[in-house]
Amino acid sequence: MTNAPAIAPAQAVSRVLVEAYLIHLATQRRVAALTLTAYRRDLDKLLAAAADRPLSDLQAADLRQSLARLHGAGLGPRSVARCLSAWRGLFRWLVRHRGWQANPAQGLRPPRAPRRLPRSLSPDQASALLDEQPAEPLALQDHAMFELLYSSGLRLGELISLDVGGGADPASGLVTVTGKRGKTRSVPVGGPALAALALWLAVRGNVAEAGEPALFVGARGRRIAPAVVRHRLRRWALDRGLDVPVHPHMLRHSFASHVLQSSGDLRAVQDMLGHASIRTTQIYTHLDYQHLAKVYDAAHPRAKKRS
């Protein structure tokens, strides 16, 4: 009979510490079962990296090298970042509850994940989505909502929080919303959106409950829910032949991309989107460059290699 390989004392102690930390997460932090499984998986990678060394011997350089090996073996930047977060949490707990002197993971940074470019509609797709004028009351509301999302680059939460007589002002051509961190901003509303809004307001009283302040309402006449807007936009796009999954934030991305392509004014786009940092808005310059690259590839005689 083959005996199981013996576990070194340092490994056994490390495993006991990890198990104690996981129990703490489950009982004191009330971490969900799936999250706990992910923590265990990431901490197993730490134990494997430590091998027969006690966790107390590990230094920042050891952890950095281990993370680099994981990344080099094909673990993606986000997964490496999650590992580092789990390791950092374990060492933080050991400092607080086991009297350890320092957290070797504290100052480490994971590899930077490539930033995903947001998907946006082309101007032709935006026109196909919004040019058709509906007649049924709830469809008039849908049209007004989608026009406003695209015209002013609103977040979904900002859209559904609008009230009648507050926020959207057809007379001034502005919509005022409260965004993240309670920051208020006013954004211009385009002519088509104002027209769609006027048509909806003319029939809103037939749909909304008496005394309901919300500008946009669901089938029961109360403030519309985010999931309902997402569902209606998805169906609206399919009914108009768009072959891409359209969601409310895509209209915000499309607004930013199209305004930047037309004006080149990054600072103005930042203000209209309500971004606290210009760096957040700069991602749309990459979308603009992609557009230019496609134009170049299609038009320049030497853009593509000859066969």
C-alpha positions in Angstrom: 0.0 0.0 0.0 1.4 3.4 -1.1 1.6 5.9 1.7 0.4 9.5 1.0 3.3 12.0 0.8 4.0 13.6 4.2 3.1 17.2 4.6 6.0 19.4 5.8 5.4 21.1 9.2 5.5 24.6 7.6 2.9 23.6 5.0 0.6 22.2 7.7 0.8 25.4 9.7 0.1 27.5 6.6 -2.9 25.4 5.8 -4.3 25.8 9.3 -3.9 29.6 9.0 -5.6 29.7 5.7 -8.5 27.5 7.0 -8.9 29.8 10.0 -9.0 32.8 7.7 -11.7 31.2 5.5 -13.7 30.4 8.6 -13.4 34.0 9.6 -14.7 35.1 6.2 -17.6 32.6 6.4 -18.7 33.4 9.9 -17.7 37.0 10.6 -17.8 38.5 7.2 -20.7 36.4 5.9 -18.9 35.8 2.6 -21.1 33.9 0.1 -20.3 30.3 -0.7 -19.2 30.9 -4.3 -16.9 33.8 -3.2 -15.5 31.6 -0.5 -14.7 29.0 -3.1 -12.9 31.6 -5.1 -10.9 32.7 -2.1 -9.9 29.2 -1.3 -8.7 28.6 -4.9 -6.6 31.8 -4.9 -5.1 31.0 -1.5 -4.2 27.5 -2.6 -2.1 29.2 -5.3 -0.3 31.1 -2.5 0.3 27.9 -0.6 1.7 26.3 -3.7 4.0 29.2 -4.3 5.2 29.0 -0.7 6.0 25.3 -1.1 7.7 24.2 2.1 8.4 27.7 3.4 6.2 29.1 6.2 4.0 32.0 5.2 5.8 34.2 7.7 9.0 33.9 5.7 7.4 35.4 2.5 8.5 38.9 1.5 7.0 41.3 -1.1 9.6 40.1 -3.6 8.5 36.5 -3.2 4.9 37.4 -3.8 5.8 39.6 -6.8 7.7 36.8 -8.3 4.9 34.3 -7.7 2.3 36.6 -9.3 4.7 37.1 -12.3 4.9 33.3 -12.7 1.1 33.0 -12.6 0.8 35.7 -15.2 3.4 34.1 -17.3 1.7 30.7 -17.1 -1.4 32.3 -18.7 -3.4 33.6 -15.8 -5.2 36.8 -17.0 -4.6 40.2 -15.4 -8.0 40.2 -13.7 -7.4 36.7 -12.2 -4.0 37.8 -11.0 -5.5 40.9 -9.4 -8.1 38.7 -7.7 -5.3 36.4 -6.3 -3.4 39.4 -5.0 -6.5 40.7 -3.3 -7.1 37.3 -1.6 -3.4 37.2 -0.5 -3.5 40.7 0.8 -6.7 40.0 2.8 -5.1 36.9 4.4 -2.0 38.8 5.5 -4.0 41.7 6.7 -6.0 39.3 8.9 -2.8 37.7 10.2 -1.5 41.1 11.2 -4.7 42.0 13.0 -5.5 38.6 14.6 -2.3 36.7 14.8 0.1 39.4 15.7 2.2 39.4 12.5 4.4 42.4 12.0 3.8 43.3 8.4 1.6 42.6 5.3 4.1 41.7 2.4 1.3 42.1 -0.2 0.3 45.6 0.9 2.3 47.6 -1.7 2.0 45.2 -4.6 0.1 46.0 -7.8 -1.3 43.5 -10.2 -0.5 43.6 -13.9 -2.6 46.2 -15.7 -5.6 44.7 -17.5 -6.2 46.0 -21.0 -9.1 48.4 -20.9 -12.1 47.2 -22.8 -13.3 49.7 -25.3 -17.0 50.4 -24.9 -19.2 49.3 -27.8 -21.1 52.0 -29.5 -23.5 52.3 -32.4 -22.5 53.9 -35.7 -24.4 57.0 -36.7 -26.4 55.0 -39.3 -27.3 52.4 -36.6 -28.4 55.2 -34.2 -30.6 56.6 -37.0 -32.1 53.2 -37.7 -32.9 52.9 -34.0 -34.5 56.2 -33.5 -35.8 57.7 -36.8 -39.1 55.7 -36.8 -42.0 57.6 -35.1 -44.3 55.4 -33.1 -48.0 56.1 -32.2 -48.9 53.9 -29.2 -48.5 55.8 -25.9 -46.0 53.4 -24.2 -44.0 53.3 -27.5 -44.0 57.1 -27.5 -42.5 56.9 -24.0 -39.9 54.4 -25.2 -39.0 56.7 -28.1 -38.6 59.6 -25.7 -36.4 57.7 -23.3 -34.1 56.3 -26.0 -33.8 59.7 -27.7 -32.9 61.3 -24.4 -30.3 58.6 -23.6 -28.6 59.1 -26.9 -29.2 62.9 -27.2 -27.7 63.8 -23.8 -25.6 60.8 -22.8 -27.5 60.1 -19.6 -26.9 57.1 -17.4 -29.9 54.8 -17.0 -30.3 55.8 -13.3 -30.3 59.4 -14.2 -33.0 58.9 -16.8 -35.4 57.0 -14.6 -35.0 59.5 -11.7 -36.3 62.4 -13.8 -39.6 63.9 -12.7 -42.2 65.9 -14.5 -41.5 69.5 -14.3 -38.0 68.9 -12.9 -34.8 68.0 -14.7 -36.0 68.0 -18.3 -36.9 71.5 -19.4 -38.1 71.7 -23.0 -38.2 75.5 -22.9 -34.4 75.8 -22.2 -33.4 72.7 -24.2 -31.5 71.3 -21.2 -31.8 68.3 -18.9 -30.5 68.5 -15.4 -29.6 65.3 -13.6 -27.8 64.2 -10.4 -25.1 61.7 -11.2 -22.5 59.9 -9.3 -21.3 61.3 -5.9 -24.4 63.6 -5.9 -22.9 65.8 -8.7 -25.5 67.8 -10.6 -25.0 68.7 -14.3 -27.0 70.2 -17.1 -26.8 68.7 -20.6 -28.2 70.0 -23.9 -31.1 68.1 -25.4 -31.3 67.7 -29.2 -34.3 68.7 -31.3 -35.5 65.1 -32.0 -35.3 64.3 -28.3 -37.3 67.4 -27.4 -39.9 66.5 -30.0 -40.2 63.0 -28.8 -40.5 64.2 -25.2 -43.3 66.6 -26.1 -45.2 63.8 -27.8 -44.9 61.6 -24.7 -45.9 64.4 -22.3 -49.1 64.9 -24.3 -50.2 61.3 -23.6 -48.5 60.7 -20.3 -51.6 61.5 -18.2 -53.3 58.5 -19.8 -50.7 56.1 -18.5 -49.3 57.5 -15.3 -51.0 57.1 -11.9 -52.5 60.2 -10.4 -49.9 62.1 -8.4 -47.0 60.0 -9.8 -44.0 62.5 -10.2 -41.9 60.3 -12.4 -41.4 61.5 -16.0 -41.2 57.9 -17.2 -43.5 55.2 -15.9 -44.1 51.4 -16.3 -47.2 49.7 -17.3 -48.7 50.1 -13.9 -48.2 53.9 -14.0 -45.4 54.1 -11.4 -41.8 55.1 -11.9 -40.2 52.8 -14.5 -37.7 50.2 -13.3 -34.2 49.9 -14.9 -34.8 46.3 -16.0 -37.9 47.4 -17.9 -36.0 50.0 -19.8 -33.3 47.5 -20.7 -35.8 45.0 -21.9 -37.7 47.5 -24.0 -34.6 48.9 -25.6 -33.4 45.4 -26.5 -36.8 44.6 -28.1 -37.0 48.0 -29.8 -33.6 47.4 -31.4 -34.5 43.9 -32.6 -37.7 45.1 -34.0 -35.8 47.7 -36.1 -33.4 45.2 -37.5 -30.2 46.0 -35.5 -28.0 42.9 -35.2 -26.2 44.0 -32.1 -27.4 43.7 -28.5 -28.3 47.3 -27.6 -28.4 48.4 -23.9 -28.9 51.9 -22.3 -25.2 52.4 -21.6 -24.4 51.8 -25.3 -26.5 54.8 -26.1 -24.4 56.8 -23.7 -21.2 55.5 -25.3 -22.6 56.3 -28.7 -23.4 59.9 -27.6 -19.9 60.4 -26.4 -18.2 58.8 -29.4 -20.3 60.8 -32.0 -19.9 64.1 -30.2 -16.2 63.6 -30.0 -15.9 62.6 -33.6 -17.8 65.7 -34.7 -16.3 68.3 -32.3 -12.9 66.9 -31.0 -13.7 68.7 -27.7 -12.7 66.1 -25.1 -13.3 68.5 -22.2 -16.8 69.3 -23.3 -17.6 65.6 -23.6 -16.2 65.1 -20.1 -18.5 67.8 -18.7 -21.6 66.4 -20.5 -20.9 62.8 -19.3 -20.3 64.0 -15.8 -16.9 62.3 -15.5 -14.8 63.4 -12.5 -11.6 62.7 -14.4 -10.6 63.4 -18.0 -8.8 60.1 -18.0 -12.2 58.3 -17.9 -13.4 60.3 -21.0 -10.1 59.6 -22.9 -11.3 56.1 -23.7 -13.5 57.6 -26.3 -10.5 59.0 -28.1 -9.6 55.4 -28.8 -13.0 54.8 -30.3 -12.4 57.9 -32.5 -9.1 56.5 -33.7 -10.7 53.2 -34.5 -13.2 55.1 -36.7 -10.3 57.0 -38.4 -8.5 53.7 -39.0 -11.5 52.2 -40.6 -11.9 55.2 -42.9 -8.2 54.9 -43.8 -8.4 51.2 -44.5 -11.4 51.7 -46.7 -10.1 54.8 -48.6 -6.3 54.8 -48.8 -4.9 52.9 -51.8 -1.9 51.6 -49.9 -3.8 50.8 -46.6 -3.9 47.1 -47.3 -1.1 44.8 -48.4 -1.3 43.7 -52.0 -1.6 40.0 -52.6 
